[in-house]
Amino acid sequence: MRSILVRRSVMTASAAALALLATACGSSEGKKEDAKADASSSAAAPASPAAPAAKGKTDAELASVIVKQADLPDHVVKEATAAEAAAGAAATSDKPECLPLVKAQGLAPVGTATGAARTKAIAKPKEPAADASPEDKMKAAMDALGSTVTAVTVASYDGKGAEDAFTALKTAGTACAGGYSATSGGSTGKIGKVAAGAPVTAGDAALSYTVEGDMDGEKMATQLVVVRKGNTLATFSAVGLKAEQPKALVDAQVKKLG
């Protein structure tokens, strides 16, 4: 009798163990199936669409955002001519790595732009007082002759073109520190030095150079400022006997770029 009870207990325990094992296996299989289903769902889920590449503006679109006379009451603003734009586009350098600087100084976009707009701004000299002496009036007239003339070019690019153009100008500033030659419109000028200019804080990125050169025997100094705003690049080339960085002009142009 006792052996029968023992056998029944063993059989009951075995049955319980088998039931537990079956349940465990079923649970494990269920989890595996769920995991497979989740993996299938993840694989089937569409990937998030990539952000569309920036689209550059056309000449006509940029014409509406370049500075105008109304934006600069202390300057005389004149639209660049087609001949000036053509001369800038055809400008060359004896050092290929310096060509971005030549383009930036010559009303030409750096790199491959989708569109460009150009203008020139001349800072108005301070008018002498009505009762100024003849000497003071003469000095004012001489100052007017030496007024800073700034060439402004606003260019737009597809994708990361503006960033690439900005990098090219930054690289050229270092590579061409010792100087280079530039030929434009049949005239060749010798640049003797390129150095960092006064810091500029504008747009998404900015840099400045002081470019010292000789054109037809005349010593000239150029203050070159480059500002990137999104996929648009604005360059300012201020030339004069005592050229000053065109801060008011830079501020007005960057404001119009939004």
Contacts in CASP RR format, 6 or more apart in sequence:
PFRMAT RR
TARGET T0000
AUTHOR 0000-0000-0000
METHOD contacts of the structure
MODEL  1
MRSILVRRSVMTASAAALALLATACGSSEGKKEDAKADASSSAAAPASPA
APAAKGKTDAELASVIVKQADLPDHVVKEATAAEAAAGAAATSDKPECLP
LVKAQGLAPVGTATGAARTKAIAKPKEPAADASPEDKMKAAMDALGSTVT
AVTVASYDGKGAEDAFTALKTAGTACAGGYSATSGGSTGKIGKVAAGAPV
TAGDAALSYTVEGDMDGEKMATQLVVVRKGNTLATFSAVGLKAEQPKALV
DAQVKKLG
53 158 0 8 1.000
53 159 0 8 1.000
54 157 0 8 1.000
54 158 0 8 1.000
54 159 0 8 1.000
54 160 0 8 1.000
54 230 0 8 1.000
54 231 0 8 1.000
55 114 0 8 1.000
55 158 0 8 1.000
55 159 0 8 1.000
55 231 0 8 1.000
56 114 0 8 1.000
56 115 0 8 1.000
56 156 0 8 1.000
56 157 0 8 1.000
56 158 0 8 1.000
56 159 0 8 1.000
56 231 0 8 1.000
57 65 0 8 1.000
57 114 0 8 1.000
57 115 0 8 1.000
57 156 0 8 1.000
57 232 0 8 1.000
58 114 0 8 1.000
58 115 0 8 1.000
58 156 0 8 1.000
59 115 0 8 1.000
59 116 0 8 1.000
59 117 0 8 1.000
61 115 0 8 1.000
61 156 0 8 1.000
62 115 0 8 1.000
62 116 0 8 1.000
62 117 0 8 1.000
62 154 0 8 1.000
62 155 0 8 1.000
62 156 0 8 1.000
62 232 0 8 1.000
63 117 0 8 1.000
65 117 0 8 1.000
65 154 0 8 1.000
65 256 0 8 1.000
65 257 0 8 1.000
66 117 0 8 1.000
66 118 0 8 1.000
66 119 0 8 1.000
66 152 0 8 1.000
66 154 0 8 1.000
66 253 0 8 1.000
66 256 0 8 1.000
67 77 0 8 1.000
67 119 0 8 1.000
67 121 0 8 1.000
67 152 0 8 1.000
67 249 0 8 1.000
67 252 0 8 1.000
67 253 0 8 1.000
67 256 0 8 1.000
68 77 0 8 1.000
68 119 0 8 1.000
69 75 0 8 1.000
69 76 0 8 1.000
69 77 0 8 1.000
71 77 0 8 1.000
71 252 0 8 1.000
71 253 0 8 1.000
71 256 0 8 1.000
72 121 0 8 1.000
72 248 0 8 1.000
72 249 0 8 1.000
72 252 0 8 1.000
74 123 0 8 1.000
74 124 0 8 1.000
74 248 0 8 1.000
75 121 0 8 1.000
75 122 0 8 1.000
75 123 0 8 1.000
75 124 0 8 1.000
75 248 0 8 1.000
75 249 0 8 1.000
76 121 0 8 1.000
76 122 0 8 1.000
76 124 0 8 1.000
77 119 0 8 1.000
77 120 0 8 1.000
77 121 0 8 1.000
77 122 0 8 1.000
78 119 0 8 1.000
78 120 0 8 1.000
78 121 0 8 1.000
78 122 0 8 1.000
79 118 0 8 1.000
79 119 0 8 1.000
79 120 0 8 1.000
80 107 0 8 1.000
80 118 0 8 1.000
80 119 0 8 1.000
80 120 0 8 1.000
80 151 0 8 1.000
84 106 0 8 1.000
84 107 0 8 1.000
84 118 0 8 1.000
85 107 0 8 1.000
85 108 0 8 1.000
85 118 0 8 1.000
87 106 0 8 1.000
87 107 0 8 1.000
87 184 0 8 1.000
87 185 0 8 1.000
88 103 0 8 1.000
88 106 0 8 1.000
88 107 0 8 1.000
88 108 0 8 1.000
88 184 0 8 1.000
89 108 0 8 1.000
90 184 0 8 1.000
90 185 0 8 1.000
91 99 0 8 1.000
91 102 0 8 1.000
91 103 0 8 1.000
91 106 0 8 1.000
91 108 0 8 1.000
91 182 0 8 1.000
91 183 0 8 1.000
91 184 0 8 1.000
91 185 0 8 1.000
92 99 0 8 1.000
92 102 0 8 1.000
92 182 0 8 1.000
92 183 0 8 1.000
92 184 0 8 1.000
93 99 0 8 1.000
93 101 0 8 1.000
93 102 0 8 1.000
93 180 0 8 1.000
93 181 0 8 1.000
93 182 0 8 1.000
93 183 0 8 1.000
94 180 0 8 1.000
94 181 0 8 1.000
95 175 0 8 1.000
95 176 0 8 1.000
95 179 0 8 1.000
95 180 0 8 1.000
95 181 0 8 1.000
97 171 0 8 1.000
97 172 0 8 1.000
97 175 0 8 1.000
97 176 0 8 1.000
98 172 0 8 1.000
98 175 0 8 1.000
98 176 0 8 1.000
98 179 0 8 1.000
98 180 0 8 1.000
98 182 0 8 1.000
98 191 0 8 1.000
99 172 0 8 1.000
100 110 0 8 1.000
100 111 0 8 1.000
100 165 0 8 1.000
100 168 0 8 1.000
100 169 0 8 1.000
100 171 0 8 1.000
100 172 0 8 1.000
101 169 0 8 1.000
101 172 0 8 1.000
101 173 0 8 1.000
101 176 0 8 1.000
101 180 0 8 1.000
101 191 0 8 1.000
101 194 0 8 1.000
101 209 0 8 1.000
101 211 0 8 1.000
101 224 0 8 1.000
102 180 0 8 1.000
102 182 0 8 1.000
102 184 0 8 1.000
103 109 0 8 1.000
103 110 0 8 1.000
103 111 0 8 1.000
104 110 0 8 1.000
104 153 0 8 1.000
104 169 0 8 1.000
104 224 0 8 1.000
104 226 0 8 1.000
104 235 0 8 1.000
104 237 0 8 1.000
105 151 0 8 1.000
105 182 0 8 1.000
105 211 0 8 1.000
105 222 0 8 1.000
105 224 0 8 1.000
105 237 0 8 1.000
106 151 0 8 1.000
106 153 0 8 1.000
106 184 0 8 1.000
106 237 0 8 1.000
107 118 0 8 1.000
107 151 0 8 1.000
107 153 0 8 1.000
107 237 0 8 1.000
108 116 0 8 1.000
108 153 0 8 1.000
109 115 0 8 1.000
109 116 0 8 1.000
109 153 0 8 1.000
109 155 0 8 1.000
109 165 0 8 1.000
109 233 0 8 1.000
110 155 0 8 1.000
110 165 0 8 1.000
110 168 0 8 1.000
110 169 0 8 1.000
110 233 0 8 1.000
110 235 0 8 1.000
111 157 0 8 1.000
111 161 0 8 1.000
111 164 0 8 1.000
111 165 0 8 1.000
111 168 0 8 1.000
112 157 0 8 1.000
112 161 0 8 1.000
113 155 0 8 1.000
113 156 0 8 1.000
113 157 0 8 1.000
113 165 0 8 1.000
113 233 0 8 1.000
114 156 0 8 1.000
114 157 0 8 1.000
114 158 0 8 1.000
115 155 0 8 1.000
115 156 0 8 1.000
116 153 0 8 1.000
116 154 0 8 1.000
116 155 0 8 1.000
116 156 0 8 1.000
117 153 0 8 1.000
117 154 0 8 1.000
118 151 0 8 1.000
118 152 0 8 1.000
118 153 0 8 1.000
118 154 0 8 1.000
119 151 0 8 1.000
119 152 0 8 1.000
120 149 0 8 1.000
120 150 0 8 1.000
120 151 0 8 1.000
120 152 0 8 1.000
121 149 0 8 1.000
121 150 0 8 1.000
121 152 0 8 1.000
121 246 0 8 1.000
121 249 0 8 1.000
122 147 0 8 1.000
122 148 0 8 1.000
122 149 0 8 1.000
122 150 0 8 1.000
123 147 0 8 1.000
123 148 0 8 1.000
123 150 0 8 1.000
123 244 0 8 1.000
123 246 0 8 1.000
124 147 0 8 1.000
125 140 0 8 1.000
125 143 0 8 1.000
125 144 0 8 1.000
125 147 0 8 1.000
126 140 0 8 1.000
126 143 0 8 1.000
127 140 0 8 1.000
128 136 0 8 1.000
128 137 0 8 1.000
128 139 0 8 1.000
128 140 0 8 1.000
129 136 0 8 1.000
132 140 0 8 1.000
146 240 0 8 1.000
146 241 0 8 1.000
146 242 0 8 1.000
147 240 0 8 1.000
148 223 0 8 1.000
148 238 0 8 1.000
148 239 0 8 1.000
148 240 0 8 1.000
148 242 0 8 1.000
148 243 0 8 1.000
148 244 0 8 1.000
148 246 0 8 1.000
149 238 0 8 1.000
149 239 0 8 1.000
149 240 0 8 1.000
150 236 0 8 1.000
150 237 0 8 1.000
150 238 0 8 1.000
150 239 0 8 1.000
150 246 0 8 1.000
150 249 0 8 1.000
151 236 0 8 1.000
151 237 0 8 1.000
151 239 0 8 1.000
152 234 0 8 1.000
152 235 0 8 1.000
152 236 0 8 1.000
152 249 0 8 1.000
152 253 0 8 1.000
153 234 0 8 1.000
153 235 0 8 1.000
154 232 0 8 1.000
154 233 0 8 1.000
154 234 0 8 1.000
154 253 0 8 1.000
154 257 0 8 1.000
155 162 0 8 1.000
155 165 0 8 1.000
155 232 0 8 1.000
155 233 0 8 1.000
155 234 0 8 1.000
155 235 0 8 1.000
156 162 0 8 1.000
156 231 0 8 1.000
156 232 0 8 1.000
156 233 0 8 1.000
157 164 0 8 1.000
157 165 0 8 1.000
157 231 0 8 1.000
157 232 0 8 1.000
157 233 0 8 1.000
158 231 0 8 1.000
159 231 0 8 1.000
160 231 0 8 1.000
161 231 0 8 1.000
162 228 0 8 1.000
162 230 0 8 1.000
162 231 0 8 1.000
162 232 0 8 1.000
162 233 0 8 1.000
163 228 0 8 1.000
165 228 0 8 1.000
165 233 0 8 1.000
166 205 0 8 1.000
166 207 0 8 1.000
166 226 0 8 1.000
166 228 0 8 1.000
166 233 0 8 1.000
169 207 0 8 1.000
169 226 0 8 1.000
169 235 0 8 1.000
170 207 0 8 1.000
173 194 0 8 1.000
173 209 0 8 1.000
176 191 0 8 1.000
176 194 0 8 1.000
177 193 0 8 1.000
177 194 0 8 1.000
177 195 0 8 1.000
178 192 0 8 1.000
178 193 0 8 1.000
178 194 0 8 1.000
179 190 0 8 1.000
179 191 0 8 1.000
179 192 0 8 1.000
179 193 0 8 1.000
179 194 0 8 1.000
180 191 0 8 1.000
180 192 0 8 1.000
181 188 0 8 1.000
181 189 0 8 1.000
181 190 0 8 1.000
181 191 0 8 1.000
182 188 0 8 1.000
182 189 0 8 1.000
182 191 0 8 1.000
183 189 0 8 1.000
187 215 0 8 1.000
187 216 0 8 1.000
189 213 0 8 1.000
189 214 0 8 1.000
189 215 0 8 1.000
189 216 0 8 1.000
190 213 0 8 1.000
190 214 0 8 1.000
191 211 0 8 1.000
191 212 0 8 1.000
191 213 0 8 1.000
192 212 0 8 1.000
192 213 0 8 1.000
192 214 0 8 1.000
193 210 0 8 1.000
193 211 0 8 1.000
193 212 0 8 1.000
193 213 0 8 1.000
194 209 0 8 1.000
194 210 0 8 1.000
194 211 0 8 1.000
194 212 0 8 1.000
195 209 0 8 1.000
195 210 0 8 1.000
195 212 0 8 1.000
196 208 0 8 1.000
196 209 0 8 1.000
196 210 0 8 1.000
197 208 0 8 1.000
197 209 0 8 1.000
197 210 0 8 1.000
197 223 0 8 1.000
197 245 0 8 1.000
198 208 0 8 1.000
198 245 0 8 1.000
199 208 0 8 1.000
200 206 0 8 1.000
200 207 0 8 1.000
200 208 0 8 1.000
200 225 0 8 1.000
200 227 0 8 1.000
200 245 0 8 1.000
200 250 0 8 1.000
202 227 0 8 1.000
202 250 0 8 1.000
202 251 0 8 1.000
202 254 0 8 1.000
203 227 0 8 1.000
203 228 0 8 1.000
203 229 0 8 1.000
203 254 0 8 1.000
203 257 0 8 1.000
204 228 0 8 1.000
204 229 0 8 1.000
204 230 0 8 1.000
205 227 0 8 1.000
205 228 0 8 1.000
206 225 0 8 1.000
206 226 0 8 1.000
206 227 0 8 1.000
206 228 0 8 1.000
207 225 0 8 1.000
207 226 0 8 1.000
208 223 0 8 1.000
208 224 0 8 1.000
208 225 0 8 1.000
208 226 0 8 1.000
208 245 0 8 1.000
209 223 0 8 1.000
209 224 0 8 1.000
210 221 0 8 1.000
210 222 0 8 1.000
210 223 0 8 1.000
210 224 0 8 1.000
211 221 0 8 1.000
211 222 0 8 1.000
211 223 0 8 1.000
211 224 0 8 1.000
212 219 0 8 1.000
212 220 0 8 1.000
212 221 0 8 1.000
212 222 0 8 1.000
213 219 0 8 1.000
213 220 0 8 1.000
213 221 0 8 1.000
213 222 0 8 1.000
214 220 0 8 1.000
220 239 0 8 1.000
220 240 0 8 1.000
220 241 0 8 1.000
220 243 0 8 1.000
221 239 0 8 1.000
221 240 0 8 1.000
221 241 0 8 1.000
221 242 0 8 1.000
221 243 0 8 1.000
222 237 0 8 1.000
222 238 0 8 1.000
222 239 0 8 1.000
222 240 0 8 1.000
222 243 0 8 1.000
223 236 0 8 1.000
223 237 0 8 1.000
223 238 0 8 1.000
223 243 0 8 1.000
223 244 0 8 1.000
223 245 0 8 1.000
223 246 0 8 1.000
224 235 0 8 1.000
224 236 0 8 1.000
224 237 0 8 1.000
224 238 0 8 1.000
225 235 0 8 1.000
225 236 0 8 1.000
225 238 0 8 1.000
225 245 0 8 1.000
225 246 0 8 1.000
225 250 0 8 1.000
226 233 0 8 1.000
226 234 0 8 1.000
226 235 0 8 1.000
226 236 0 8 1.000
227 233 0 8 1.000
227 234 0 8 1.000
227 235 0 8 1.000
227 236 0 8 1.000
227 250 0 8 1.000
227 253 0 8 1.000
227 254 0 8 1.000
228 234 0 8 1.000
229 254 0 8 1.000
229 257 0 8 1.000
229 258 0 8 1.000
232 257 0 8 1.000
234 250 0 8 1.000
234 253 0 8 1.000
234 254 0 8 1.000
234 257 0 8 1.000
236 246 0 8 1.000
236 249 0 8 1.000
236 250 0 8 1.000
236 253 0 8 1.000
238 244 0 8 1.000
238 245 0 8 1.000
238 246 0 8 1.000
238 249 0 8 1.000
END
